[in-house]
Structure formats: structure tokens, C-alpha cells
């Protein structure tokens, strides 16, 4: 306790710096893979992707980043073990952040899309199980999280496979692909609009204190069915605007079929911009928790004089810090992982990239609703693999996939190992 009283402000400063470093790592690695499909399919240049990601990631992190924070913090380790030794939890959270951030930096240099969720989970398990006691870890919860790593790529892969195949059947494998694109693409826009609005309404608006939206004529209760009605209205507006712009597109009708395909891909390229924004927002809201969860825990313990409270309101500066860190990491270092996801796994066109991104966004919504700390990285890699599989196993670069899978497997032990070393170092410095 005395440590927290005498060194409290220094520990908060260290935690804030390390939290920013972790958010930087998330930007360099995780956000990069959210944008990789758009860049790989040539729907966006790398510069445009980074600008879009900056705006929407920050918005997602700042507006919607509160939901997942609690799961990471209170689910994996049992805080009651630390009631008598709160300073150990503070050291642990700082070391977990620094360990995960260090691994993300190494992985980003190598261009490996690893999971920030794995990194932080591994690091938290490491300091708690080895540094304190194996009993502090809720192993049942850990198994659930490990299970979600297998399930989420599977779900997103299947959804991507279905979306891509539906586009093939309805649009590409027909006599008039362009006319069919004009007919069916608004439905895809409706789906994208619905998924994005749902994640915004259910996750984002609650945290700004908006519980209902009163339009005068009708009042939407965001927690109940009103949220879904509102998402449907937004989706209809998106689809109508999309339909208007798509019918305005003028293409040579008597051109050969390959030119038609190219024109249809242009339509999907426009959609990719929408889904890229979707993914960036969903990602900002979901993954910023990995950086700010442990930081919020440290600040809360020190503010409460060593008392570990179950729920604590986020201090005002924590979310912007996470948002800024993510943006900085992406801008400075994001291009390496973007290349792996966008070009390395399989050849992406805008229609394939759209299927992958929309599937990943759907999976993020499903998982966030269930309160699962999923890995957006794996969701997206799963979705890209799903699209590749739709074209046969030969379309996938198995070497790249092998490297990615190996990097996933070693993320947990590396995070845990680094975290233990840093934890012991902090203990010896401050005690």
C-alpha cells in the first residue's frame, strides 16, 4: 500500500506511456490488417487507407471503446487475490502492457499480423500465474477465449465464403454482370449499413450517455428493439443513396465481358470504402480495450487508494490516449502488415475484399454482442482465407498462411514470458 501512496503518480505516468505504446502497437499491427484488404484489392491507396483509418479508428475508440474493457480486466484474473497486495496488480498491468506492446513491435517489423488480444491476454496470464499464483487466473475463462480464436476465424471464413459465392452467382457468373450489379449491389450496401449502424448504436452511443433518440414523431430506445429499427433505417438510407449513385454510372454496354467485370469491380471498390470505414470503426471500438483496459485498472486502483473496485468509470484522458496511439502506430508503421494481408495470402479484387471485410465486420458485431474478446486479426485472416477457399486451395499462398499461424501460436507464450521478466524488474525497482 505504501508503494502506491508514495509512487502513485509515477506509476500512473509509466502506465500512461506504456498504454500509449501498446495502442501504437495495435495501430501498427491490428489496424493495418483491417485496412489490408482495401489496399490489396487496389480500392484504396495506402495513403487514403491510413487517413480513413485515422478518422474512423479514433471515432470507434473514443465513442465506443468502453464495452470490451471490462471483460479483459476482470474476466481473466480474479482481482480478489490482489485485495491485500494491490501494488502487485499495478505492476502486473504495467508489465502486461509493455510486454504485449514489445511483441507487437517485433511482429510489425516482420510484417506478421498477430493478435493484440492474444498478446495482452498472454501477458496478463504470465504475470498473474508465475509472478503471483496460478490460482489468480480464471482458467475456464482463458479456455473460452482460446476457443473463440478457433471459432471466430471459422465464422468469418464461412460468412465470407457465402457472401463471395452469392456475388459470384448473382453478378459475375451471369450474362449481364453489370445490370445485375446495379440490381443486387444495393442489397450488399444495406447489409453493410445495417452491420455498421448496429455496432455504432449498440456499442458507441451508450457510452456517450445516449440511451434513446427522440425524432419527435418516434422515440427509439437504443437498448431494446429501437436500436435495431434505427439500424434498419440507416441501412435503407445507405442502400438508397448507393442505388442512386450506381444507376448514375455510365459504362459501355457493347464492350466485351472482361470490361464488364472490370466495371463491376469498380462498383465493389466503392463498397470497399464503406466496409473499410465499417471495419475501422468496429475495430477501434473493439481493440482499444486491449490498451486501455490494463491502464484503466492501474488508474482506478491508485485513485481509490489501493482498493480494487469491480467497475470504475473511465478517466476522461484514457480513451483519447488510446485513440491517438492507434493512429500514430498506423501512420508510422502500418504499411508492412497491410502488405501481408492485402497481397500475401491470396490475390484480392474489390469484390473478394468486400466479401472478406463485410464478413469480418459481421463477426466482430456478433462477438462484441456476446462480450467475447475476439481477435479482429484472426477474424479478418479467416475471412480472407474463406474468400480464397471459394476459388480453390491453389489460390492461397500456404507459406504466408503457415507463417501467420506460427506467429499466432507463439504470441501467447512470448507475451507471457516478456511480462514475467518486466514484472520482476518492476518489483525489484519499487520494493
Buried (B, 14 or more C-beta within 10 A) or exposed (E): EEBBEEBBEEBBEBBBBBBBBBBBBBBBBBBBBBBBBBBBBBBBEBEBBBEBBBBBBBBBBBBBBBBBBBBBBBBBBBBEBBEEBBBBBBBBBBBBBBBBBBBBBBBBEEBBBBBBBBBBBBBBBBBBBBBBEEEBBBEEBBEBBEEBBEBBBBBBBBBBBBBBBBBBEBBBEBEEBBBBBBBBBBBBBBBBBBBBBBBBBBBBBBBEEEEBBEEEEEEBEBEEEBBBBBBBBBBBEBBEEBBEEBEEEEBEEEEEEEEBBEBBBBBBBBBBBBBBBBBBBBBBBBBBBBBBBBBBBBBBBBBEEBEBEEEBEBBEEBBEBBBBBBBBBBBEBBBBBBBBBBBBBBBBBBBBBBBBBBBBBBBBBBBBEEEBBBBBBBBBBBBBBBBBBBBEEEBBBEEBBEBBEEBBEBBBEBBBBBBBBBBBEBBEEBE
